[in-house]
Amino acid sequence: MWSIPTAAALLDEGTPRLDRYLPLIEARRAAFIQEAGGHYYTVYPFATSLIAAPGVAVLRPIAAAVFRLAPSLAVKMETVQMQRGCAPPDGEPVIHLHSWTEALIASAIVAATTVLMFNIARVELGVGGALLVALIFAFATSAWSTASRSLWQHGASMLMLSFALNWQVRGRRSTFVGASLAGAYTIRPTNAIPLAFGAVWAWLDPRARVAAFLAGAACVGAVFAAATRHVYGTWLPPYYQPSFFGFNQFFWEALGGQLVSPARGLFVYSPVLLGSFAGAAIKLRQRRFAALDLSLALTILAHWVLISTNRSWWGGHSYGPRFFTDMLPYLVYFLIPLVSWFRVGHGIRRAGAVGLFAASIAVSVFMHGHGALSREAPYWNRRPLDIDYAQDRLWDWRRPPFLAGITFSPSKGWRDASNVICSSPPGAPANVSVVSINGSTVVLTWEAAPGHATSYAIEAGSASGLTNQGTRESWASEWLVYRATRVPPGAYFVRVRGKNRCGVGPASDDLKVVVR
């Protein structure tokens, strides 16, 4: 949401401060905004915006030219952005069309990472095999359906990890490896894992130089620490604190869900990556499983455990295995020995393996093509119940995200806020009450807000008036019921607001909800 404004601020003022966007911050009710030292910043690391800044510089005059020379095209782009659920904010064209700006820059980042994956595969494969590996990375994984769609942290994270891997497979430039892995950490805190195991690689691999690795990492780390100290007055940003994400009480479910959930399972959406196990086994059998392979395998394993400890392990409103996206360069790396084996294998065994591999590629491309191109798939996160409060939907094989728009339509009955005529925001909903509390499941209801509400926002806080426990949308305005599942024990103060294209209405009275 704030990646493009932050990039623009870095270009214009040399700072990630968002103070000049205060009207926009207020209009969005300070969503994903934090205040430090009297200034406003995005809650997310701003390293991704730093990488995106050159793209914003290039797209600025292009976006301005579109508005000036082709206003009808600009209107069409605004309409498509609205259909994606991203209302165009007031601001210069490149920010007004931020969804398009993000998609273009994110696609360029994924394209650059794909080139690096091709270069990595060329160490062992010919041009054809390396091209196959690169295309699998680009179109059969979340690199397409997630990283290339908007400026998540994952795209820039993969780019930096691939830079490092490109030098690691060659056993050279240990300084660059350390700097790249440290750079990946400044983009996303989970990359502390590849940084740590990268140090193990530098220590074990006789071709690497551990001192050079540490020097490269230290240079980037020093800049990161100094910038953090300057902005926040601490050595680590709030986003990097363990308390930011909380602990997942459903760890074991998350551990399995990350792999086989119909909504978020890695091997459900990219069955081609099952070949990574075969690739690792081939290396072990050929006695080629080196220090680099060990460090990458341990990184993937530790990453899997870490993302499962996140209480929002499903990755919020997203598609497929979003939290595994950062590990795609490593997972695809282990496909290289398998593709190499296809060249030398023979007989029925090879033919069967090639057939299975081709089928898994086809399924994976379909899965991620649907997520990247379908207009129905994003609605799945909101309808019929918000996934952040109805996590039982993560295991619904009858209506998974990859079939949205094919066997069912989650957008059916959707009231497009852009088509609702209004002169003011809705009034306050009345009589918010608890229908039931069954274990960790809470069901709320309320009376419709006066006016033309197209959706409702349910706010929860640890005290009256606070929203520190989150805000969620009930997008079906005709359904005045909200079901929250797996709510941790505690006392919550809940209120409801009506929304339409004219704005957000006043809140209902607070309702105290106690979950034991």
C-alpha positions, 0 to 999 in steps of 0.5 A, spaced: 500 500 500 505 504 501 511 502 497 510 507 491 509 513 496 515 511 500 519 510 493 517 517 491 519 520 498 526 517 497 527 520 490 524 527 492 527 528 499 532 522 500 527 519 506 522 514 507 518 519 511 510 519 509 509 526 512 507 529 505 501 524 504 498 525 511 491 527 507 492 520 504 494 517 511 488 520 514 483 517 508 486 510 509 485 511 517 493 510 518 493 503 516 500 500 516 502 506 518 507 507 524 509 514 527 516 515 530 520 521 532 514 525 530 514 522 523 510 517 519 513 511 516 510 505 513 510 499 518 514 495 513 521 495 511 523 500 506 528 497 503 523 494 497 521 501 496 529 503 495 529 497 490 523 500 486 525 507 486 529 507 479 522 504 477 518 509 479 523 514 476 522 511 470 514 510 470 513 517 473 513 521 466 510 515 463 504 515 467 503 523 467 503 522 459 498 517 459 493 522 463 495 528 459 495 525 452 490 519 453 485 520 458 480 515 456 486 510 457 487 513 464 480 512 466 480 504 464 486 503 468 482 506 474 476 502 473 481 496 473 484 498 479 478 499 482 476 492 480 482 489 483 480 492 490 485 498 490 481 505 490 486 510 486 488 515 491 489 522 490 496 524 488 500 524 482 499 519 476 504 514 478 501 514 485 494 515 483 495 508 479 499 505 484 496 498 483 499 498 476 506 501 478 507 496 483 505 490 478 510 493 473 516 494 477 514 487 481 514 484 474 521 487 472 524 484 479 521 477 477 524 478 470 531 480 473 531 474 478 529 469 472 535 471 468 539 470 475 536 463 475 538 461 468 545 463 469 545 459 476 542 453 472 547 454 466 553 452 471 550 445 470 545 445 464 546 447 457 542 452 454 535 448 453 535 445 460 537 452 464 531 455 460 526 450 462 529 451 469 528 459 469 521 458 466 519 453 471 521 459 476 517 464 473 511 461 471 510 455 475 511 458 482 508 464 486 514 468 483 508 469 478 502 469 482 504 473 488 511 476 487 510 479 480 503 482 482 505 487 487 510 490 491 510 484 496 517 484 500 518 477 496 520 479 489 526 483 492 527 478 497 528 473 491 532 477 487 537 478 493 537 471 495 539 469 487 544 474 487 548 471 492 546 464 490 549 466 483 556 467 486 555 461 491 554 456 486 561 458 483 564 459 489 567 466 488 565 473 490 564 471 498 564 479 499 558 479 494 555 473 497 555 476 504 552 483 502 547 480 498 544 475 504 545 481 509 541 485 503 536 480 503 535 481 511 534 488 510 528 487 506 525 481 510 527 479 517 525 471 515 532 472 511 536 472 517 536 464 516 539 464 509 544 469 512 546 465 518 546 458 514 550 462 508 555 464 514 556 456 515 557 455 507 562 460 507 566 456 513 565 449 510 566 450 503 573 451 501 572 455 495 569 461 500 572 466 504 569 466 511 572 473 512 570 476 506 563 473 507 563 477 514 566 483 511 560 484 506 555 482 511 557 487 516 558 493 511 550 492 509 549 491 516 552 497 519 548 501 514 542 498 516 543 499 523 545 506 522 539 508 518 534 504 523 537 508 529 536 514 525 529 513 523 526 509 530 531 510 535 533 503 536 537 498 532 532 494 530 525 496 526 519 494 530 517 490 524 523 486 526 521 485 533 519 477 534 513 481 538 510 484 532 507 477 529 505 474 535 506 466 536 501 461 533 497 457 537 496 452 531 503 451 530 502 443 527 496 445 523 500 451 520 506 446 519 502 441 515 498 447 512 504 450 509 505 444 504 498 441 503 492 446 504 488 447 498 488 454 500 496 455 501 499 448 500 506 449 497 505 442 493 498 443 492 500 449 488 507 447 485 507 440 485 513 441 480 517 442 486 516 435 489 522 434 484 526 438 488 526 432 493 529 428 487 534 433 485 537 432 492 537 425 492 540 425 486 546 429 488 546 425 495 547 418 490 552 421 486 556 424 492 555 431 490 551 433 496 556 439 498 556 444 503 552 449 499 547 444 498 546 442 505 546 450 507 540 451 502 536 445 505 537 447 512 535 454 510 528 451 507 527 447 513 528 452 518 524 457 514 518 452 513 518 452 521 519 459 522 513 461 517 509 456 521 510 460 528 506 466 525 499 466 528 497 469 521 501 463 517 496 463 511 499 470 509 492 474 510 489 476 503 493 472 498 494 467 493 497 460 494 503 459 498 505 466 499 510 465 505 514 460 501 515 465 496 522 467 498 525 460 498 523 459 491 530 460 488 533 455 493 527 450 491 528 451 484 535 450 485 534 443 487 531 441 480 537 442 476 540 435 478 533 432 476 533 436 469 540 434 468 539 426 470 533 427 464 539 428 459 542 421 461 537 417 463 534 412 459 528 406 458 521 406 461 524 409 468 526 415 464 520 416 460 515 415 466 519 420 470 519 425 464 512 424 463 510 426 471 515 432 471 511 435 465 504 433 468 507 437 474 509 443 470 502 443 467 498 443 473 503 448 477 503 453 471 495 452 471 495 454 478 499 460 478 496 463 472 489 462 475 492 466 481 495 471 477 490 473 471 483 471 474 479 476 477 475 471 481 481 469 485 482 475 490 475 475 492 476 468 495 479 471 501 473 476 502 467 472 500 463 468 503 467 470 510 474 473 511 479 468 511 483 472 516 477 470 521 475 464 518 481 460 517 477 453 517 476 455 509 483 454 508 482 446 508 476 447 504 477 442 498 470 444 495 471 451 494 479 452 494 482 459 491 484 455 484 477 454 482 474 460 484 471 463 477 471 456 475 466 451 479 464 457 483 464 465 483 466 468 490 464 475 487 457 473 486 452 478 489 458 483 490 456 490 491 461 494 487 462 500 491 464 504 485 457 503 482 453 505 489 450 512 489 451 516 495 452 523 498 455 521 505 458 515 509 453 511 512 451 512 519 453 508 525 450 500 525 446 499 532 445 493 537 452 490 536 451 483 539 454 476 540 450 471 537 455 465 540 462 464 543 464 456 542 471 455 544 475 460 540 469 461 535 466 468 536 459 470 531 457 477 531 451 480 528 448 488 528 443 492 525 444 495 518 447 502 518 443 508 516 445 510 508 448 506 503 453 501 506 457 497 501 461 493 506 462 493 514 469 494 518 469 490 524 474 493 529 477 490 535 482 493 540 484 491 547 481 497 550 475 501 548 476 505 542 483 502 540 484 497 534 490 494 536 487 487 535 486 488 527 480 491 523 477 486 518 472 487 512 465 484 512 464 485 504 457 482 503 453 488 506 447 484 506 450 479 511 450 482 518 453 477 521 461 476 522 464 469 524 471 469 527 475 463 528 481 461 532 480 467 537 486 467 542 483 467 549 482 475 552 478 481 552 476 484 546 472 491 545 469 490 538 465 496 534 462 496 527 463 501 522 459 502 515 463 504 509 461 506 502 465 510 496 463 516 500 467 514 506 467 510 512 461 512 517 462 513 525 463 507 529 457 503 533 458 503 541 463 498 543 462 491 545 466 487 550 467 480 548 471 475 552 474 469 550 476 464 555 
